């Protein structure tokens, strides 16, 4: 059975495949978090949304939470989920002072952001939030990119080529990328999965500068931008 | 087609885009707490545009909910090339008043 078989609205196969793969991947050890820790971040994100009334309790939430996150992590997740416009530099500083490393923070932001994308989509097409998977055994890889330096974001990022060297070219290609792509580069796997969602839920990155490119059936580019712009305005996202 | 971008911050205005009112209402409802409002907005969008438009709009709303959390969580600035070409529209829409604008202006 496919992930969105219960939807009365048509769902692109590529989007469904990415969501299926990324939901399962929340339960697998990442770069800084174990499978259980990553799942706990995803579940805490959902619970914050449910408590705030912006998600409904799912029929099947998946296995119970087996990992208690530190308070610093819970605060980040709560604010990013419910009031992202209020997440400012003091929130980041507080997270680090609370014991999170910069790289753990970035991995957590990536998970919060990606489960939010999946859950808002589910709610949008009128299906219950999809169950989260079982945590898989395994240890995080703990690989920090050598090229990451403090630029203009809160956490360190990998600069564009040529400054970012081989790691930058592997992640970004030859062309410079904006901060919305590079923001998660301290944890390259999170950046890759963010871009993977972007390509199916918005449009392929190579098509962004083509004003009439239509990615979604039934929505012109202008109609797609109305949704993008309104959601970002409501979230008071300057970007 | 002329798009009225002010509708993004004031949805009582006509965006100038076919189905724009239905899209604006769906965008607000899908990230809001009122489930009945969302169900109604989804029905209207499907009737006004198409069932496929509901899936597309849901995907885009999810995607930009993601991007907003990455942008604000990581405190990224808007790249200078974008700032240079959006000065007028940012002022017109009041975007410079958003709290997260500080992440860009502190580097200028």
Interface residues (C-beta under 8 A of the other chain):
Chain A: X7 X8 X9 X10 X11 X12 X15 X52 X53 X54 X56 X76 X80 X81 X84 X85 X86 X87 X88 X89 X92 X106 X109 X110 X112 X113 X114 X116 X117 X118 X119 X120 X121 X123 X124 X125 X126 X152 X153 X154 X155 X178 X179 X180 X182 X183 X184 X194 X197 X198 X200 X201 X202 X215 X216 X217 X218 X219 X220 X222 X223 X224 X225 X226 X227 X228 X229 X230 X231 X232 X233 X234 X235 X236 X237 X238 X239
Chain B: X1 X3 X5 X7 X8 X9 X11 X15 X17 X18 X19 X20 X23 X24 X26 X27 X28 X30 X31 X32 X33 X35 X38 X39 X42 X46 X49 X50 X51 X52 X53 X54 X55 X56 X57 X58 X59 X60 X61 X62 X63 X64 X65 X66 X67 X68 X69 X70 X71 X72 X73 X74 X75 X76 X77 X78 X79 X82 X93 X95 X96 X98 X99 X100 X101 X102 X103 X104 X107
